[in-house]
Amino acid sequence: MEASAASSMSLSAALHRYAEARNAALVTARLALGINELDARALLFIADHEGARPGDLRDYLGITSAGVTTLIDRLVARLAVRRDVDATDRRVSRLTAIADLTAEPWSVLTRFDEAIKSALNSSDSEDGGRLARALDALTAAASRAVSA
């Protein structure tokens, strides 16, 4: 096998191991918090996109408007998310994560990602930048291939 093919297989295997490890960490986190996968994904999305509209969340998760309303209701009841009326358009609500994802119990959702960030910070920053650019390019190419 030529070196570039072996390198590609090794990178592919490494990406698979990363995805599996992150997924296992999120499953453990969801079980500890007593929330389902959609609720966890929604909370992480809202935390990363403060002020998102319910429609943004609907598009991200690929669920119906009724489904996103029910999901947001659950997160509001858990005191994880807050709905705010948009100051410029009262017909619009904005979502804000109020659960502190850096403190227990909610930090269990981000523990794996924070450990990865820590490991990256302790590595060669030039390597990290090259890896980030390569992963972005590979992800974009794979996404185009899947949606074609």
N, C-alpha and C positions, 0 to 999 in steps of 0.2 A: 504494500500500500504506500502511495506516495506521501510525503511529509505533510502537504497542505490538506489532503483528505483526512489523514489521521488527526491533524490539528482541529479540523472542522468537527470531526466526530467527538473529539475530546471536549471542545467548547459546547457542542450540543448536549453532551452528557452532563457537563457541569451546570448548564442552564436548567436542565431537567431536575438535577439534584437540588438546585436552589429553589425552583418552583415547588417541588415536593416538600422541602423543609419549611418553606414559608407557609404553604397550605396546611401542613401538620401543626405549625404554631398557631395559625388562625383557628383551626378546629379546636385545639386545646383552649384557646382564649374564649371562643364562643361557648364551649361547655362550662367553663368557669363562670362566665357572666350569665349563662342561661338565655342566650339570644340566638336567633337563627342566622344563617349565612347572609340573607338579604339585609337584615338589620345591621349586621357587622359591616358589610360592604357600604351600606348607606351612611352609617355613622362616619366611617373613614373618609368617604367622599365629601360629606358635608364639612368635616374638619379641614380637609384640604381645599375646599371651595366655599369659604365663608360667604354667606349672602346668596348662595345658590337658590334658584327657584325650584319649586317642586317639579316642574317640567324638566329641568336640567337633570334632576335625580331620576325621573321617569326614563328619560332618554339613556342615561348611563346604565341603568339596571335593566332596561328593556321590558318594563312592566306597564300595566295599564294605569291610567290616572286614578282609578278607584284603588288599585293596589298600592300606589305610592301614598295616597291619602291615609290608608289603613296603616301602612308601615310608619309614616311620620307620626300618626297618633300613638303608636306603640312606643316610639322613641321619646316622644313628649311625655308620655305617662311614666317612662323610666327615668325622667329628668336628664336625658342625654342630649336632647335637641330642643331648641326654642324656635317658634314661628314668630316672625316680626312682620308687621304690615309695612310695606314699602312707603317711604316718606313722600315720594313723588307720585306714586300711583297706588291708591288704597285698595285696588282690586288685586294687587300682587302681594304675595307673601314671600319673605326671604327666610332662609334656614340658617341657623347658627348652632354649632355644636357647643353645648355647655358642659358636657362631661369632660373632665380634665384627663386627657389621654396620657398625661405624664405622671399621673398619680393612681394608686390602687383605688378601686379594682380595675378601672378602665385601661390602665397602662399595659395590661396583659395583651391588648389588641395591637399595640405598637412595639412590644418588646423585641421581637425578631428584627423588625426594620431598624430599630435603634441600635441593636447589636451589629447589624450589617454596616450602618453608618459609622459606628465606632471603629470597626475593623478597617473600613475604607480610609478613615481619617488617620489611622496609624500606618497606612501603607504609602507607597510612593504616589504622590498626587498626580504626577504626569501619567503614570500607568492608569490611574483611576479615570482621568480625563479621556484617554484613548479608549479604555473599555466602555465608558459611557457613550462615546460617539459611535463606536462599533455596534453596541447593543441597540442604540436608537436606529441606526441604519438597517440592521438585520431585522428588527421588529417591524419597521416600516415596510421592508421588502416582503416579509412573510405576510403581513396584513394585506398588502396589495394582492399577493398571490391567492390568498384565501377568499378575498372578496371579488376576485375577477371571474 
